[in-house]
Amino acid sequence: MKWLVLLGLVAFSECIVKIPLRRVKTMRKTLSGKNMLKNFLKEHAYRLSQISFRGSNLTIHPLRNIRNLVYMGNITIGTPPQEFQVVFDTGSSDLWVPSDFCTSPACSTKIMFRHLQSSTFRPTNKTFRIAYESGRMKGVVACDTVRIGDLVSTDQPFGLRVAEYGFGHWRFDGILGLNYPNLSRSGAIPIFDKLKNEGAISEPVFAFYLSKDKQEGSVVMFGGVDHSYYKGELNWVPLIRAGDWSVHMDRIIKKREVIACSDGCSALVDTGTTLIQGPGRLVNKIQKLIGNKLRGSKHYVSCSVVNTLPSIIFTINGINYPVPAQAYILKDSRGYCYSAFKEKRVRGSTESWLLSDVFLRLYFSVFDRGNDRIGLAPSV
């Protein structure tokens, strides 16, 4: 989820290290070999906090695909643990959940953190605000024990939401930010950095596999890479700057025609955003190529022509990443087809894009903090 205002409140520096991404025999590979994987995922689909796997310094944590719109995973906070569904978001850096301090009507529909029920809760006097594209929130910073499956961070700073605007229709409770610490709006050290600094994560790497067509099986993994989730080799892309998951994109093309980003541009790889977003002028050009018609806030197209629409190709670091129409045309709750391209609300002096879940369903992504780079490869 991209912020409307990017203001870093925490200074951060770290040594750059080279990380071997070694092949390990994981639960997925073991179960696949015995033809048990589909049954296992089906049986455990809604027991997310029960099936995190830790082996060979790799932690794999399951996510739920909600109608191809958002991917959520369970975490717990407090002692005894209280469970929350959060979005693991590479576009932001803060962890927050609803609080029983919250007075907004939308909070009544969420699971709220009961601070008086946790023996390890510690309050602070810090307050903060975050503006996302899809909503705003304000909260207070507190500390408690946070668990992501087998990963445990004690005295972890996190946000308690006391007011929100725009999140009421979403099914997730909160957001777990995985961007760099300098982008934290609360001033708290992100949980990934705290786990890394304390040695709970052996390699400063996390990765995402996002399932397609609302299937189960999506995961986020920490501390290494399970190579069975992708095909071929990872293509490594250096970040534009250390401190943000943004990469340089060469161009966006349709067949041989450059339709956007002709002089290069930046692209944020964002697991917390549903649609591919870019400058309005260029997004509208893509919509015209597709032949969509604007109705309300979406650009619709006849579902019968999806197979005839062209692929949109993103060229990153010299490698082409095609996104076929079957991926960039989505269906709404009534079964009508609409485009997954959207105009960014944030306007700046440079052309920038958000490569969202639509892109990441096709390409397995590795976020390598040790070398400030992102790895991409076709998903299985």
Buried (B, 14 or more C-beta within 10 A) or exposed (E): BBBEEBEBBBEBEBEEEEBEBEEBEBBBBBBBEEEEBEEBBEEEBEEBBEBBBBBEEBBBBBBBBBEBEBBBBBBBBBBEBBBBBBBBBBBBBBBBBBBEBBEBEBBEEBBBBEBEEBEBBEEEEBEBEBBBBBBBBBBBBBBBBBBBBBBBBEEBBBBBBBBBEBBBEBEBBBBBBBBBBBBBBBBBBBBBBBBBEEEBBBBBBBBBBBBBEEEBBBBBBBBBBBBBBBEEEBBBBBBBEBBBBBBBBBBBBBEEEBBBBEEEBBBBBBBBBBBBBBBEEBBBBBBEBBEBEEEEEBBBBEEEEBEEBBBBBBBBBEEEBBBBBEBBBBEEEEEBBBBBBBBBEBEEEEBBBBBBBBBBBBBBBBBBBBBBBBBBBEBE
